[in-house]
Amino acid sequence: MSRQQRDALDAILRSAPRSETRPTPEEQRSGFTAAITRPAPEGVVTRRTVLGGRPTLELEPAEASGRGRLLYLHGGGYVIGSPDTHAGLVGELARRAGLRATSVDYRLAPEHPFPAAVDDGLAAYRELLASGTDPRDLVMAGDSAGGGLSIATLLAARKAGLPQPAAVVVFSPWADLTLAGGSIRSKESADPIFTEADVRAYADLYVGAGDRAHPLASPVFADLTGLPPLLVQVGANEVLLDDAVRLAARAGADGVEVTLEIGPGLPHVFQHHYGRLNEADAALDRAARFLTAHLSAGRPGADHLEPVH
């Protein structure tokens, strides 16, 4: 059944209309919202809040344990997307992990280019800590651009002298805005969503003439020493495959506890298709276990939990 699900999903993704001319950011945002938005799962209560000066969406599952917190940064090439478009994915991860989640509506390019998104991520993280959240009770996650942004936020937090959270999970992270990874070209025919030109256009809008190798824009070039345990999940059929592989390799070389999972035949942020793709459900379960295991492990006297591989 799984192969049939993957093939059906690939066909659906490839059937999405593509304009001969590149849509404006406003048109892309509208189209993305209509195509990708999934509501928060049943039993997950949502509320509008503000964190670090930015609007946020809080998602609290009925099974939330109370103390643990998840800070989430959504994807969308730093140009599109919002906590609303990702309410389903974030709510589903929060539900499976039993955590209260906060999804940040960080500023988007081109109106607010690099490093605005990093500044907003850091401001949200800083305020969570200032409000009394113990970093041992805090985990982070993000997808695509939000995956790269999650790592950049933790690098900025490290520079600011703030403690790191218990763990971080990234789905299909966009971690190299220089587009140096070989898969950006070699996986074009396999990727049902993005081409090299699509990714380059987002980089143009976010960084412009700036330094695309800056470690807060492209964490594959950063020193990742001191970051928390990291889980990287990526599909084999996406142009950003090498971003994930290289990010995991860099983390391992810098002494970070890292787990890399590559899903055969799967597209970009395949986790978004939970409930209709077996691999998405299994990946979210593993991500949830990874987060909760490290939350528990950070507590003195906590029961030992085996790491997820």
Secondary structure, 3 states (H helix, E strand, C coil): CHHHHHHHHHHHHHCCCCCCCCCCHHHHHHHHHHHHCCCCCCCEEEEEEEECCEEEEEEEECCCCCCCEEEEECCCCCCCCCCCCCHHHHHHHHHHHCCEEEEECCCCCCCCCCCHHHHHHHHHHHHHHHCCCCHHHEEEEEECHHHHHHHHHHHHHHHCCCCCCCEEEEECCCCCCCCCCCHHHHCCCCCCCCCHHHHHHHHHHHHCCCCCCCCCCCHHHCCCCCCCCEEEEEECCCCCHHHHHHHHHHHHHCCCCEEEEEECCCCCCHHHHCCCCHHHHHHHHHHHHHHHHHHHHCCCCCCCCCCCC
